[in-house]
Amino acid sequence: MLGLPDVADAAGGGEALASATAPDAAGRVTLDLPAESEDVAFARPTGLGADAEVLAPEGLRARFREHARGLATLYGAESVDQR
């Protein structure tokens, strides 16, 4: 399984960790992960799969949503949430 060091360089990882919130009840943290472009911001966290959720910007979140729908279709998911 990939983790933050796999999707961020040392400087970006340090910034991300500095911005991290305390874990919520489910153990999830929210952080800002800097990236030089939306393409990089899409490519790096994709390897984290369902272990990461993109919250913003909305355009990037929509790109991940479409990617997830494509994977669900490819792998024969019973239903795909159309949110």
C-alpha positions in Angstrom: 0.0 0.0 0.0 1.2 3.5 -0.9 1.5 6.3 1.6 2.2 10.0 1.7 6.0 9.6 1.0 5.0 7.8 -2.3 2.8 10.7 -3.5 4.7 13.8 -2.4 8.3 15.0 -2.6 10.1 15.8 0.7 9.1 19.5 0.7 5.5 18.8 -0.3 5.2 16.0 2.2 6.5 18.2 4.9 3.9 20.9 4.0 1.2 18.3 3.9 2.0 17.0 7.3 2.2 20.5 8.8 -1.3 21.1 7.5 -2.8 17.8 8.8 -5.7 17.9 11.2 -6.1 15.6 14.1 -7.6 12.2 13.2 -11.4 12.1 13.2 -13.5 9.3 14.9 -12.7 7.1 11.9 -9.0 7.8 12.0 -9.0 10.0 8.9 -7.0 13.2 8.6 -7.4 16.1 6.3 -4.4 17.8 4.8 -3.3 20.1 1.9 -1.0 18.4 -0.6 0.7 20.9 -2.8 1.2 20.0 -6.5 2.7 21.9 -9.4 -0.3 21.2 -11.7 -3.7 19.5 -11.7 -2.3 16.7 -13.8 0.3 16.0 -11.1 -2.4 16.4 -8.4 -4.4 13.7 -10.2 -1.5 11.3 -10.9 0.1 11.1 -7.5 -2.8 10.3 -5.2 -4.4 8.0 -7.7 -2.0 5.3 -6.4 -3.6 5.7 -2.9 -6.9 4.3 -4.3 -9.8 4.4 -1.8 -7.4 5.3 1.0 -7.5 9.0 0.0 -10.3 11.3 -0.9 -9.8 14.5 -2.8 -12.0 17.3 -1.3 -10.9 20.3 -3.4 -10.7 21.8 -5.9 -14.0 20.6 -7.3 -12.6 20.1 -10.8 -10.0 17.7 -9.5 -12.6 16.0 -7.3 -14.8 15.5 -10.4 -11.8 14.1 -12.3 -11.3 11.5 -9.6 -15.0 10.7 -9.6 -15.0 10.0 -13.3 -11.9 7.9 -12.9 -13.6 5.8 -10.2 -16.7 5.4 -12.3 -14.5 4.1 -15.2 -12.8 1.6 -12.9 -16.1 0.4 -11.5 -17.4 -0.1 -15.0 -14.2 -1.9 -16.1 -14.3 -4.2 -13.2 -18.0 -4.9 -13.3 -19.3 -3.1 -10.2 -22.9 -3.9 -9.4 -23.9 -0.2 -9.2 -22.0 3.0 -9.6 -23.1 6.0 -7.4 -23.8 8.9 -9.8 -23.3 11.7 -7.3 
